[in-house]
Amino acid sequence: MLDNVTKRRIDTARDILVGKVPDPKSQVEQITIALIYKFMDDMDAQAEELGGKRKFFTGDFARYGWAKLMSPDVGGHELIGLYGEGITTMPQNPGIPPLFRDIFKNAYLPYRDPETLKSFLKIIDEFTYDHSERLGDAFEYLLSVLGSQGDAGQFRTPRHIIDFIVGVIDPRKNETVLDPACGTAGFLISSYKHILKSSIDGEGYNTLTPDEKGRLAINFKGYDISPDMVRLSLVNLYLHGFTDPHVVEYDTLTSEERWNEFADVILANPPFMSPKGGIKPHKRFSIQAKRSEVLFVDYIAEHLKPTGRAGIIVPEGIIFQSQTAYKDLRKMLVENSLVAVVSLPAGVFNPYSGVKTSILILDKSLARQSKTIAFFKVENDGFGLGAQRRPIEGEQFTQVKRELRDYLQVLCDRQSTADLQPTLGLIVSKAKIASNGDYNLSGERYGEQTRMLQALWPIVSLAEICTFMTGGTPTSTIVEYYEGGTIPWLVSGDIHGFEIWSCKKRITPKAVENSNARVLPKDSVLIALNGQGKTRGTVALLRMEGATCNQSLVAITPTKPPKVISEFIFWTLRSMYSDIRALTGDTERSGLNISILKSIQIPLPPLEMQKKIVAEIEGYQKVIAVNRQAIEGFEKKIQSTLARVWGEDGESLAPK
């Protein structure tokens, strides 16, 4: 665990660079170069203290040693010259390993301000560590500043989620471990630490032999499409004890070069983003798809050995999307390798992404003999779901890990799962999951059997109880479609407010006849598929007769005979606003569609109970409205009084 002093030093080093090096990735590179620079000089000093010889800063490169840079006799401009030459000539230094040479490749000093450099190097000089593991932890913290998604869709996986997955999968000392989208190598490092910890005997000694430790380094492999990520992950692994780390630049989805390499354990948080037009994979995938998340899961499932295990973080689309590729993937997983699904709360990747995610747990040998799949729901991962992700009480990962391990042990012992009653999950038969051909992996879909949601009523999808209708836009260049129009025509900007009684735009009957702007049923629930700012996912009740809408809105109405009332749909969807937005990610270009809306699941009380719930909510709403009017009245009085203070309105309060 990294101490707060070291964290503050890294934050201070970043603060010094911000004005001169605004790009976060460049900040990380500058700090990485300085830390490695100091690390090598410290290793030289340690070798001399133990009676050995310097290795890194010798010969012509001795004059660039860190201790010489930090000498009070070195002036500001001389320091810039020495440090600038030091980092740019380091790749020619025969005494440093190829990995470090690669770190310094193309290195340069992006600013020429002596005071900035002095302040920066002074902070780096304050870093202390008794072994590379401490420096490795500092480097892990530094990598967290990369934060925002890169071009390939990378963002940092929180350490506690990585450790949870590794703890469940339980990699062992003789197994090969692969991360095919390794980023900064977080899964590989956590697996290495897990094996080291598992090898401690009762007296606190590590039981791994030198040969076993050597095999560990060979057994751990990673791929990444980004050369920057490969470079950072190599440094990260080196600083955590891997003297010869094996991470290579490789496009897992379009290259066939490593297709025949398999692993005992695969751990990954693959990119969720696909380029415009989709991925163009080679032909060896069993699932025909263009989406990166589908292809990565397929790749992982296919590249496990017959007894292999995997833990994969996936976006929610994998869980329930209805397109053929998604359904084919889920079918393959359920039949061949999936043993459990762990649903995570939307917000675990804040502030980088608001996308809703789940964890797929694969175990090929257990899946073949099992007739069930376990579903768990984590609502509290130990951190608040806001942008700051501050620690909170009541984390559920510990309980889920315990209950999931119990389930896997029962499968391993070939015993019945009938007596298992997980408090944070449920166990569902594969036959039920396969019953309608969707192979939906949302635990809520099967929630009537469990306390997972602690719901009083069955959980149903909107597709089971509602119909859906969207609209269109008449050709804008045809004047007679708009001029003199009498038919209300709604757009996403009209949806704010609980009820819609009027709108500004109008179209003609001829426009309706010649476009998709169909007349909507009165009392429909309207939901915005997209729109600026916070519009996407906003709902309202349509109270107008004969209104139409454009393609940015969908009208949701109860099926006949009705199992649900519109007002209940409205209030339920309104309460799910954040969750609905998270189904598509949280970028400006994110959008909902009818397929996603149909998959949304809600509790379904009896009709009479729905009416009572709605009446109770509307009663509260009236109280809010009355109080809002009172508040607005008092605000006006405050403004009036302040105006009088300034002598602007009526009698002045100034002394006479």
N, C-alpha and C positions, 0 to 999 in steps of 0.2 A: 504493500500500500504506500502510495507516494505521500510524503509529508507536505504540509501546507506551505512551509518555507520554500521548498523547491517549486511548488506550483506558483507561488508569488514571483519567484525569480523568472520563471518562464513567461508569466504574464507581463512582468516589467520589461523583459527583453523584447517582447512583441510590441509593447507600448512605445519603446524607443524607435522601433523600425516603422511604425505605422505611417508617420509623416513622410518617410523617405521611400518606403516599400509598401504601397497600399494593398497589393494583392496577397491574400492569406497564404496561398501556396508558395509564393516567393518568400514570405516571412518564414515559413517552415523550412524552406531550403537554406536560407541564410543562417538560421539558428542551428539546423542540423550540421552544416559545414563547420560552424564554430565549435559545437559540442564535440564533434569527431576530432577536430584539430586539437582541442584541449585534451581529449581522451588519449590520443596517441602520445602526446608529450608527457602526460601523467604516467602512461605505461613505461615510457623510456626512463623517467625518473625513478619509478619503482624498481625497474630492472637494475639500475645502477646501485640503488640502495641494497639490493640483494646480492651484489657482487657481479652482476652480469654486465652486458653492454647495451648501449642504446641501439634501437632498431629502426625507428621511424625517421628521426631527425639527426642524420649523420652526414659526414662529408660536406658537400656544397649546401645541403639542406639544413645543416645545423644552425645556420644564422636565422632560420625562420622559426626556431623553437618557441613554444608558447611563453616560456619563462623570459626569453629575450624580448618578446613583444611587450610584455607587461612590466619591463624594467622602467623605473622612473626617469632614467636617462634618455629614453626614446621620446622624441618630440612628436607632435600631432601629425605633421606632414610625413615625417619619417615612418611613423606607424602605418599610415595609409599605404606607403610604398611597400614596406615589408609584408604587411598582411595581404595586400593585393597581389604581390608577387608570390607569396606563399601559397595562396589558394589556387592561383592559376597555373603554377608550375608543379603542383602536387601530383598530377597524373604521370609526370616523368620520374617521380621518386621511386627507385627500384626497391626501396625498403618497405613499402606499404603493400598490403594485400590487394589483389585485383578488385575486390569489393569496394575498398576505400578509394582506389584510383577512380572507379566509376562514379563515386559520389562527387569527386572533385572535377569530373569531366565537365567542361563548359562552365565551370564556376567563375564568377566575376563579382566585383564589388559594385553594387548599383548606385552608390553615392560617394561623394568625395569630401564629406564634411568631417574634419578631424574630431570635433567634439562629440558628434553622434557615434563615431566608431569607438572612441575612448569609453563612452558611457556603456555602449553595447558590450564591448569585450570585458569591461569591469564586472558586469552582471554575470557573463558566462564564466569568468574566473572564480566567482563565488560558489559555483556548483561543486559539491563534494559527494563522493560515493566510495563505499568500501569495496564494491565489486560491480561488474557491468550490469548486474540485475537492477541495481538502483538507478543506473543511468538508463537502462531499458525502460523502467517505469516512467522516468522523466520524459523519455522520448514518446512513450504511449500518450502521455498527457499532452505533449506538444502536437501530436497528430490529431488530437481532438479539435484543434482550431481549424482544420481543413473543412470540417462541418458541411457546408453547403454542397449540393450535388455537383458532381463533375459532369463532363460531356458524356461519359459512359454511364451515368446514373449512379455513381458511387456516393455513399455517405456512410459515416462511421457507425458501426453497430455498438450500442452501449455495452460496456464490459460485463455488467451483471446479466444481460441476456445471453451473451456469448458463454459465460461461465455456467449458466443454467443449462443450456443445450449440451455443452461438453459433459456436465455432470450426469445428465440423463443418458447420453450415448456411451459414456465410459470407455474412451479409447485406452488400449493396453500397450505394453511396452514392445510386443512383438508384431504389432499391426501397422500397416501402411495407412497414413492419414493424408487426405487430399482436400484442398480448398480450390475449386476451379474458377473462383472469382475472388481472389484472396485479399484484394485491397491492401491494407497495411499489415496483414498476417495475424490479425487478432485471434482467429480461431486456432491457428497453428500454435501460437504461443500459449493460449489457454490450455490446449491439449497437452502440450509439453509439461506445463506446470502441474496439470492433473496427474500425469503419469509419475512425475517426480514425487508428488505428495502421496500417491498410492503406494510408492515403493519404500516408504519410511517404516522401519520396524518398531517394535514396542519400546526400544531404548532410544529412539530418535535418530537412528542411523539409516542412511540410504542404502538399500540392498542392490541397487543396479550395479552390475559389473562394468568395467571399462568397455568390453565388447558390446554390451547391451546399450550403453550410452552412445557408442559409435553408430550402432544400427539405428538408433532413434533419429540421428541427424539425417541418415539416408532415407528413412521411412517417411519423413515429412516433406510434402511437396505442395507447391502452389502455382497457379496460373493467374495471370492478369493481362488484359488487353492493353493497359496503359503502362508505358515505360517508366513514367514518374512513380506510379504505384509500386511497380516491381522494385525500383531503386529504394524506395522508402521501406518496403517490407523486408528487403535484404538487410538493411541497416537494423531494423527492429529485431529481426531474428538473431543477427550477430550479437547485438547488445543483450540479448536474453540467453546467450550461451551457445548459439549455433555457429561454430567456427567455419562451416562450409554449408550455408543455407541453400536450399534448392527451390528457388522461385524463378519462373521463366516468363518472358513476355510471350503470350499465346492467346489467340482468339478461340476460345472454347467452342463457339457456335459455328464458325465457318471454316476452321482448319480441321483436317483429318489426320494430321501427323501423329497425334497422341491418342487416337481413337481406341487403340488396342491396349491402353494402360488402364488397369482396374485398381480398386482400393478396398481395404477392409472397412475404412471409416471415411465418409465424406461429410464435411461441414461447410455450410455456405450461407451467405446472404447475397444472392445474385442481384445484379442490376434489375430494377423494375422498369426502367425506361427502354423503349424501343425507338430506333430512328424512324423518321418519316418514311413511310413505305414498308416498314417492317424489316426484320432480319432476313438475309438470304442465306439460309444454312445449306450445308452439303446434304447429300441424299441418304445418309446412314441413320438418321433419326427415325425412330418408330412412329413418332407423332408428327404429322405434317402441320407445321405452324410457322408463323412469322413473328410471333411475340417472344421477346427474350425470356420472360419469366416461365413460359410454357417449355421452351427449348431447354433452359437450364435444369428445370426439374426432371424433364425427360432424360437429359444427359446424366444427371446424378443417379437416377434410378437404374439406368442401363449400365453404369460403370461401377456399380457395387459388385463385389465378389458374391458368390452364392450365399455366404454367411455374413454379408456386409450390413452395415448400419449407417444411417445418415440422419442429420438434423438440418432442416432447410427453412429459412425464413422466406415467406412468400406473401405477395400482396393479396388482398381479399378476392380479387378477380379469379384467382386459381380455385378458390373455395366454391364459388357458385356460378360463374359466368356460363351462359348457355350455348356459346358457340361450339361447334363440333370439336375443335382442337382441345378446348378445355374439358369437355365431357370425355373425350377419348383418353386424355391424360389421367383424369380422376378414375376412370374405369381401370386403366392399367395399374394405377397405384393401389386401388382397393383389392384387386385380384392378386397382385404379386408382391407388394412390399410395405404398404402403409399399415402402421399399428396404432398411431395416435395423432391427434390434432390438438394443438394448444392455441386458443384464440387470445391475442394480445389486445389491450385497449388502444384505440386510436390516440396517437400522441406520444407513443414511446420513442419515436424518432424525432420529436421536437428538439430544437427549432429547425431541423433540416428538412423534415417532411411531415405532413399530417396524415399520410396514407395509413389505412388500417391494415394490419398484418396478422398472420398466424404462423405457427411453427409446425412443420410436418416432421413426424418421427417415423423413419423407415427402418425395418429390420426384416430382411428377406427370409431368413430361416423361420422366425416366429410368425410372419405374415402367412406363410404357406400352410401352417398348421392351425391357424386361428380362424374362427368364424365371426369374430367381433372386431370393432375398432373403438378405442376410447377417445372421448372428447372432453377437453378441459377448457375452462374460461378463466383467465387472469384479468381481474378488474383493477387490481392494485399491485404494481410491480415494485413498490417501495419508493416511488418518486412521483411528485405531482406531474400532471399532464400539461402544464403550461410551458411557455418558452424556456423558463429557467430550470425546470425539472429538479426542483428542490426535494431533498429526502423527506418522506412522510412515514408515519407508523402504519402497520397492518399489511406488510407485503405478503403476497400469496405464493410466490415462487417456491418457497421452502415446502409448503403444504402440497402444491401440485407435484413437485419433484418426488416427494415421498409417495404420494398416491399413484403416480405414474410408474415409479419403480416397482411398487407392489403389484400393479397390473402386469407389467412385463415379466416379473418373476413367476406369477401364476401361469402365464403363457409358456414360459420356459419349462415349468414343472409339468406342463400338459394337464393342468387342472381346470375345472370349470370356473368361469368368471361370474356365475350367477350370484354368488354370495358377496361380491365386491360392491360396495355402495360409496363411491368417492363423494366427498362433500363438495368438491368444486368441479364436478364433472359427471359424465354418464357413460355407459357402455352400450353400444348399439350394434345389432347384428348386421353383418355384411349384406344379408338378404334384404333387409329393410332399406339400406342405403342404395341398393341396386334396383329396388322395386319399380321405380318409374323411369329408369334409364338415364336420369340426370347425374346420379352419383354425387349429389350435393354433400359437401363436407362442412356445412355449417351446423354446429351442435344445436343451435336454437331450433333448427327444423325438427329435431327429434326431442324437443325440450319437454313434451308432456310427460315423459317418463322420469324426469329428474328434478332435483332441487337446484340444478345449475343456475337457473334464472330465478328460482323461487317464485315462479309465476303461478297465479291462482287459476289461470285459464289456459286452454291449448294455444300453442304458437302456430300461426299460419302465415303463408306468404300472401302478399297482396294479389298475386296472380290467381289465388284460389277463391277470392271473395270480391274481386273488382274487375271492371273493364277499363280500358285505357283508350284515349282518343287524343290525337294531336292535331295541329292545324297547318296552315301554310300561308305564304305571302303572295298575293296576286301580283302579276307583272307590274312593276312600278312605272313603266313607261306608257302604260295604257291609261289615259286620263279618265275614261269612263268607268274604270274600276273604282275610282276614288271620289271623283267630283260628284257632289250631291248625294253621297253615300248616307244610308240610314241604318245600316246594320253595325252594331258595336264590334270593334275588332281590337282584341287585347294583345299586348306585347308584354315582355318580361318586366318592363318598368311599371306596369299596372298592378303588380302582384303584392306590393307592400300594403300592410293593413290586414285585419282579420277577414273582412268581407268586402266583396267588390260589387258595388251598386251602379257604377257608371264608369265610363272611360272616355278619352278624348278622340281617339281615332275611329273613323267610320269607313265602311266599304259598301259597294252597291250589290244588289242581288246578282247582277251579271258577274261580278268578281267572285262570288261564292260558287256560281255554276262552273267557272273556269279555273278554279284553283283548289287547293286542299284545305281552304279555310272553312271547315264544316261548322254547322251550328252545334253548340255544346249544350248538354242537358243542364237545366237550372239545378243549383245546389251541388254541382260538381266540386271536387277539391282540385284546385289548380296548383301545379308545382312547376317552378322554373327549372328548366334543364340546364341553362347557362345564364350568363349575364354578368355585368360588371360588379366588382366588389363582392358584397355578401348576398347577391340576389340568388345565385345558384342554390337550389334546395329550399328556397322560401315557399311557403304554402299560403293559400287563401281560399275562402269559400266563395263560389260564384253565385250571387243572388240575382243576377240579371236574366231576363228571358231573351232568347234568340241571339245570344252573343257568339262570336267566333274568336279564334285566336291564331297567332302565327306559330311557326314550328318551334319556337323557344319555350312553349308551354305545353303541358300535358294535363288533360282533364281526367280525373280518376272518379269513377262512379261505382256504387255497389251493384253487384250482379242481381238478377231477379230469379227467384224470390230473394230479397236481401238478407244477408247474414250480418251486415254491419250498416251503421248509419254514417252519412257523410261527415257529420260533426265529430264523431268519434275518430274517423280517419284523420280529419284535419288536426285535432289536438294531439293525437298520437304522433303523426309525422312532424308536427311542429316541435314536439319534445325530442325528436330524433335528428334535429337539424345538423348538428356537428357530425353525427355518425353517418348520415346520408352523404354529406360533402366528402367525408373521408373515403367513401367507396370509390371515388375517382381520383384521389390525390388532391393536392391543394395548390395547383398552379392556376394562373389566369386562363390557360387554355383547357382546363379540366371541364368536363361536361358530363351530365347524366344522360341516360337514354331509357327507353321503355323497358328494355331487357333488365337493366339494373333495378328499375322501380318495381318490376314484377317480383324480383327476388327478395325485396325487403320483407322482413318478418315482424309481425306484431302479435301481441296477445289478443285473443278474441273472447270477451265475455258474452253472455247472452244479451239479446237485444234490449231487454228491459234494464239490465245492469248498465249497458252502454249509455242509455238515456239518462240514468241516474248520475253516472259519472260526468257526462257532458253538462247536465244541469248544475251539478256542484261546481264544476270549473267555471261555468258562465256566471254563477253567483259570485265567485271570487273576482271574476273579471269586472263585474259591475262595481264592486267595492273599490277595486283599483281605479276604475274610471272616475268615480266620485272623488276619491282622494287626489287623483291627478288634477282634476278641475280645481280643487281647493289649493293644491300646491301652486298651480299656475296663477291663481288669484293672489296668493301671497307673494309670488315672485313679481307680479305687476305692482303690488303695493311697495315692495322693496325698491323697485326701479323708480317709482313715483317719488318716494321719500328721498332717494339719492339725487333725483333731479332737483328737488327743492333745496337740497343742501347746496347745489351749485347755482341756485336761483334761476333755474331754467323752466320751472313749471309752477305757475301760481305763486303762492306766498313763499318767500324765501325763509329758510331756517337760520340764515345768518343773523348775528346779533345786531340789534338796532341801536 
